[in-house]
Amino acid sequence: MSLPASIAGISLDFIILGALFAVVFFFTWRRGIASGGAVLIALYIAGFVYQNVPVEKLTLFSGSPAMAVVSKIIIFVVLAAVVWWLVARTLLLSLGGGGTSLFVSIGLSAAIIVLLLTYSYHLIGLEPLYNFGSIFDTVFAPEANFLWLILAPLAVLLLV
C-alpha cells in the first residue's frame, strides 16, 4: 500500500510537515520558550552524538530497509528525549520556564522543523520509509546546503 501523492490537492509533504509543525508549536506554546529552546539544543546534541557514536550497529528491527529506518528514528528520538530532559532541567531551573510569545513559538517551531528535515536527509535517511518531493530535495538534499541548514536554527535561537 503506497501513500497518495496528495490529499484534496494538498501535497502529502505539506500535510506531514504541517502536522509536525502543529505538534511542535503546541509544545513550545504550552511549555514555554525555555522548553522550546531546550528541544532545539537537544536536537543539536543528539545529532552530534548520533553521528559520532556508532549507533548504526544498534538495530531494534531487522528485515526491510523501512524497518531499519524506523529503528534509527526510535534510537534518535530516545537519545534526543534524554538530552532534552537534561537540558530542559538545566534551562528551566536557570530561566524559570520562560514566557510564551506567539512569534517566538512560531520561530522556534520552524527552526526545529528545519533541523529535523536536515537530519532526515543527512543523518537518518528516510528514503526507504518516505521520500519528500523535489521541492524539499532541492533545498535539503545538497551537501553544500548542510552547513547553512544547520546554522539557520541557531540564528533563531540567538533571536529568542
MODELLER restraints for C-alpha pairs under 7 A, 6 or more apart:
rsr = mdl.restraints
at = mdl.atoms
rsr.add(forms.Gaussian(group=physical.xy_distance, feature=features.Distance(at['CA:5:A'], at['CA:11:A']), mean=6.24, stdev=0.5))
rsr.add(forms.Gaussian(group=physical.xy_distance, feature=features.Distance(at['CA:5:A'], at['CA:12:A']), mean=5.77, stdev=0.5))
rsr.add(forms.Gaussian(group=physical.xy_distance, feature=features.Distance(at['CA:6:A'], at['CA:12:A']), mean=4.99, stdev=0.5))
rsr.add(forms.Gaussian(group=physical.xy_distance, feature=features.Distance(at['CA:13:A'], at['CA:132:A']), mean=6.14, stdev=0.5))
rsr.add(forms.Gaussian(group=physical.xy_distance, feature=features.Distance(at['CA:13:A'], at['CA:133:A']), mean=6.90, stdev=0.5))
rsr.add(forms.Gaussian(group=physical.xy_distance, feature=features.Distance(at['CA:21:A'], at['CA:109:A']), mean=6.27, stdev=0.5))
rsr.add(forms.Gaussian(group=physical.xy_distance, feature=features.Distance(at['CA:21:A'], at['CA:113:A']), mean=6.71, stdev=0.5))
rsr.add(forms.Gaussian(group=physical.xy_distance, feature=features.Distance(at['CA:24:A'], at['CA:109:A']), mean=5.59, stdev=0.5))
rsr.add(forms.Gaussian(group=physical.xy_distance, feature=features.Distance(at['CA:25:A'], at['CA:105:A']), mean=6.08, stdev=0.5))
rsr.add(forms.Gaussian(group=physical.xy_distance, feature=features.Distance(at['CA:25:A'], at['CA:106:A']), mean=6.34, stdev=0.5))
rsr.add(forms.Gaussian(group=physical.xy_distance, feature=features.Distance(at['CA:25:A'], at['CA:109:A']), mean=5.27, stdev=0.5))
rsr.add(forms.Gaussian(group=physical.xy_distance, feature=features.Distance(at['CA:28:A'], at['CA:35:A']), mean=6.46, stdev=0.5))
rsr.add(forms.Gaussian(group=physical.xy_distance, feature=features.Distance(at['CA:28:A'], at['CA:36:A']), mean=4.78, stdev=0.5))
rsr.add(forms.Gaussian(group=physical.xy_distance, feature=features.Distance(at['CA:28:A'], at['CA:105:A']), mean=5.62, stdev=0.5))
rsr.add(forms.Gaussian(group=physical.xy_distance, feature=features.Distance(at['CA:29:A'], at['CA:100:A']), mean=5.92, stdev=0.5))
rsr.add(forms.Gaussian(group=physical.xy_distance, feature=features.Distance(at['CA:29:A'], at['CA:105:A']), mean=5.69, stdev=0.5))
rsr.add(forms.Gaussian(group=physical.xy_distance, feature=features.Distance(at['CA:32:A'], at['CA:97:A']), mean=5.98, stdev=0.5))
rsr.add(forms.Gaussian(group=physical.xy_distance, feature=features.Distance(at['CA:32:A'], at['CA:98:A']), mean=5.43, stdev=0.5))
rsr.add(forms.Gaussian(group=physical.xy_distance, feature=features.Distance(at['CA:32:A'], at['CA:99:A']), mean=5.40, stdev=0.5))
rsr.add(forms.Gaussian(group=physical.xy_distance, feature=features.Distance(at['CA:32:A'], at['CA:100:A']), mean=5.04, stdev=0.5))
rsr.add(forms.Gaussian(group=physical.xy_distance, feature=features.Distance(at['CA:33:A'], at['CA:98:A']), mean=5.15, stdev=0.5))
rsr.add(forms.Gaussian(group=physical.xy_distance, feature=features.Distance(at['CA:33:A'], at['CA:99:A']), mean=5.90, stdev=0.5))
rsr.add(forms.Gaussian(group=physical.xy_distance, feature=features.Distance(at['CA:33:A'], at['CA:100:A']), mean=5.84, stdev=0.5))
rsr.add(forms.Gaussian(group=physical.xy_distance, feature=features.Distance(at['CA:33:A'], at['CA:105:A']), mean=6.88, stdev=0.5))
rsr.add(forms.Gaussian(group=physical.xy_distance, feature=features.Distance(at['CA:34:A'], at['CA:91:A']), mean=6.28, stdev=0.5))
rsr.add(forms.Gaussian(group=physical.xy_distance, feature=features.Distance(at['CA:34:A'], at['CA:92:A']), mean=6.20, stdev=0.5))
rsr.add(forms.Gaussian(group=physical.xy_distance, feature=features.Distance(at['CA:34:A'], at['CA:95:A']), mean=6.90, stdev=0.5))
rsr.add(forms.Gaussian(group=physical.xy_distance, feature=features.Distance(at['CA:34:A'], at['CA:97:A']), mean=5.36, stdev=0.5))
rsr.add(forms.Gaussian(group=physical.xy_distance, feature=features.Distance(at['CA:34:A'], at['CA:98:A']), mean=5.13, stdev=0.5))
rsr.add(forms.Gaussian(group=physical.xy_distance, feature=features.Distance(at['CA:35:A'], at['CA:88:A']), mean=5.90, stdev=0.5))
rsr.add(forms.Gaussian(group=physical.xy_distance, feature=features.Distance(at['CA:35:A'], at['CA:97:A']), mean=6.94, stdev=0.5))
rsr.add(forms.Gaussian(group=physical.xy_distance, feature=features.Distance(at['CA:36:A'], at['CA:108:A']), mean=6.37, stdev=0.5))
rsr.add(forms.Gaussian(group=physical.xy_distance, feature=features.Distance(at['CA:37:A'], at['CA:157:A']), mean=6.78, stdev=0.5))
rsr.add(forms.Gaussian(group=physical.xy_distance, feature=features.Distance(at['CA:38:A'], at['CA:84:A']), mean=5.97, stdev=0.5))
rsr.add(forms.Gaussian(group=physical.xy_distance, feature=features.Distance(at['CA:38:A'], at['CA:87:A']), mean=5.71, stdev=0.5))
rsr.add(forms.Gaussian(group=physical.xy_distance, feature=features.Distance(at['CA:38:A'], at['CA:88:A']), mean=5.18, stdev=0.5))
rsr.add(forms.Gaussian(group=physical.xy_distance, feature=features.Distance(at['CA:38:A'], at['CA:91:A']), mean=6.97, stdev=0.5))
rsr.add(forms.Gaussian(group=physical.xy_distance, feature=features.Distance(at['CA:39:A'], at['CA:84:A']), mean=5.70, stdev=0.5))
rsr.add(forms.Gaussian(group=physical.xy_distance, feature=features.Distance(at['CA:40:A'], at['CA:112:A']), mean=5.90, stdev=0.5))
rsr.add(forms.Gaussian(group=physical.xy_distance, feature=features.Distance(at['CA:42:A'], at['CA:80:A']), mean=5.75, stdev=0.5))
rsr.add(forms.Gaussian(group=physical.xy_distance, feature=features.Distance(at['CA:42:A'], at['CA:83:A']), mean=5.30, stdev=0.5))
rsr.add(forms.Gaussian(group=physical.xy_distance, feature=features.Distance(at['CA:42:A'], at['CA:84:A']), mean=4.84, stdev=0.5))
rsr.add(forms.Gaussian(group=physical.xy_distance, feature=features.Distance(at['CA:42:A'], at['CA:87:A']), mean=6.71, stdev=0.5))
rsr.add(forms.Gaussian(group=physical.xy_distance, feature=features.Distance(at['CA:43:A'], at['CA:80:A']), mean=5.85, stdev=0.5))
rsr.add(forms.Gaussian(group=physical.xy_distance, feature=features.Distance(at['CA:46:A'], at['CA:76:A']), mean=6.99, stdev=0.5))
rsr.add(forms.Gaussian(group=physical.xy_distance, feature=features.Distance(at['CA:46:A'], at['CA:79:A']), mean=5.95, stdev=0.5))
rsr.add(forms.Gaussian(group=physical.xy_distance, feature=features.Distance(at['CA:46:A'], at['CA:80:A']), mean=5.05, stdev=0.5))
rsr.add(forms.Gaussian(group=physical.xy_distance, feature=features.Distance(at['CA:46:A'], at['CA:83:A']), mean=6.76, stdev=0.5))
rsr.add(forms.Gaussian(group=physical.xy_distance, feature=features.Distance(at['CA:50:A'], at['CA:76:A']), mean=6.84, stdev=0.5))
rsr.add(forms.Gaussian(group=physical.xy_distance, feature=features.Distance(at['CA:51:A'], at['CA:123:A']), mean=6.88, stdev=0.5))
rsr.add(forms.Gaussian(group=physical.xy_distance, feature=features.Distance(at['CA:59:A'], at['CA:68:A']), mean=6.84, stdev=0.5))
rsr.add(forms.Gaussian(group=physical.xy_distance, feature=features.Distance(at['CA:59:A'], at['CA:71:A']), mean=5.87, stdev=0.5))
rsr.add(forms.Gaussian(group=physical.xy_distance, feature=features.Distance(at['CA:60:A'], at['CA:71:A']), mean=5.30, stdev=0.5))
rsr.add(forms.Gaussian(group=physical.xy_distance, feature=features.Distance(at['CA:61:A'], at['CA:67:A']), mean=5.85, stdev=0.5))
rsr.add(forms.Gaussian(group=physical.xy_distance, feature=features.Distance(at['CA:61:A'], at['CA:68:A']), mean=6.16, stdev=0.5))
rsr.add(forms.Gaussian(group=physical.xy_distance, feature=features.Distance(at['CA:61:A'], at['CA:71:A']), mean=5.92, stdev=0.5))
rsr.add(forms.Gaussian(group=physical.xy_distance, feature=features.Distance(at['CA:62:A'], at['CA:68:A']), mean=6.29, stdev=0.5))
rsr.add(forms.Gaussian(group=physical.xy_distance, feature=features.Distance(at['CA:65:A'], at['CA:128:A']), mean=5.86, stdev=0.5))
rsr.add(forms.Gaussian(group=physical.xy_distance, feature=features.Distance(at['CA:66:A'], at['CA:128:A']), mean=4.97, stdev=0.5))
rsr.add(forms.Gaussian(group=physical.xy_distance, feature=features.Distance(at['CA:66:A'], at['CA:129:A']), mean=4.89, stdev=0.5))
rsr.add(forms.Gaussian(group=physical.xy_distance, feature=features.Distance(at['CA:69:A'], at['CA:126:A']), mean=6.34, stdev=0.5))
rsr.add(forms.Gaussian(group=physical.xy_distance, feature=features.Distance(at['CA:69:A'], at['CA:129:A']), mean=6.73, stdev=0.5))
rsr.add(forms.Gaussian(group=physical.xy_distance, feature=features.Distance(at['CA:72:A'], at['CA:124:A']), mean=6.50, stdev=0.5))
rsr.add(forms.Gaussian(group=physical.xy_distance, feature=features.Distance(at['CA:104:A'], at['CA:160:A']), mean=6.46, stdev=0.5))
rsr.add(forms.Gaussian(group=physical.xy_distance, feature=features.Distance(at['CA:107:A'], at['CA:156:A']), mean=6.58, stdev=0.5))
rsr.add(forms.Gaussian(group=physical.xy_distance, feature=features.Distance(at['CA:108:A'], at['CA:156:A']), mean=6.75, stdev=0.5))
rsr.add(forms.Gaussian(group=physical.xy_distance, feature=features.Distance(at['CA:111:A'], at['CA:153:A']), mean=4.56, stdev=0.5))
rsr.add(forms.Gaussian(group=physical.xy_distance, feature=features.Distance(at['CA:111:A'], at['CA:156:A']), mean=6.61, stdev=0.5))
rsr.add(forms.Gaussian(group=physical.xy_distance, feature=features.Distance(at['CA:112:A'], at['CA:153:A']), mean=6.98, stdev=0.5))
rsr.add(forms.Gaussian(group=physical.xy_distance, feature=features.Distance(at['CA:115:A'], at['CA:150:A']), mean=6.45, stdev=0.5))
rsr.add(forms.Gaussian(group=physical.xy_distance, feature=features.Distance(at['CA:115:A'], at['CA:153:A']), mean=6.74, stdev=0.5))
rsr.add(forms.Gaussian(group=physical.xy_distance, feature=features.Distance(at['CA:118:A'], at['CA:140:A']), mean=5.89, stdev=0.5))
rsr.add(forms.Gaussian(group=physical.xy_distance, feature=features.Distance(at['CA:118:A'], at['CA:149:A']), mean=6.60, stdev=0.5))
rsr.add(forms.Gaussian(group=physical.xy_distance, feature=features.Distance(at['CA:120:A'], at['CA:126:A']), mean=5.78, stdev=0.5))
rsr.add(forms.Gaussian(group=physical.xy_distance, feature=features.Distance(at['CA:121:A'], at['CA:140:A']), mean=6.60, stdev=0.5))
rsr.add(forms.Gaussian(group=physical.xy_distance, feature=features.Distance(at['CA:121:A'], at['CA:141:A']), mean=5.92, stdev=0.5))
